[in-house]
C-alpha cells in the first residue's frame, strides 16, 4: 500500500525557516513527481511547489518564489521543501502528493508562524 508521509512542520517566528520532508513508501515503481500544497483554515487548497523526479525540474507558486526551495532526496521517493523567510501568510497545513500511476496524498504537517 502506498503511503505518503510528511514531517518537519512546527512553530517559527516571522522570518524563520523550516524544512519539510515528504517520503513515499510502499511503492516499488517510479514516482514521477512530488508536489506540495497548503491549506489554511477557511481557505482553498493551493499549490506551492513541485519537482519532477527524473529531470529535477521544479515549479513554484509566485508567492513562494525566492523563499522556498523544493529538492529531491537521494532516492526518487523523497522530497524536501526548504522554507525561508516565513511570513504571517504562510501558516497552513502543508500536504505532499506523489504521482505514480495515481496521485497519493499525505495527511499533512502543520506550519505555524507567530512571534
Secondary structure, DSSP 4 states (H G I P E B T S, - for coil): --EEEEE--EEE-TT--EEEEEEEES--S---EEEEEEE-TTS--EEEEEEETTT--EEE-GGGTTTEEEEE-SSTTEEEEEE-S--TT--EEEEEEEESSSEEE---EEEEE--
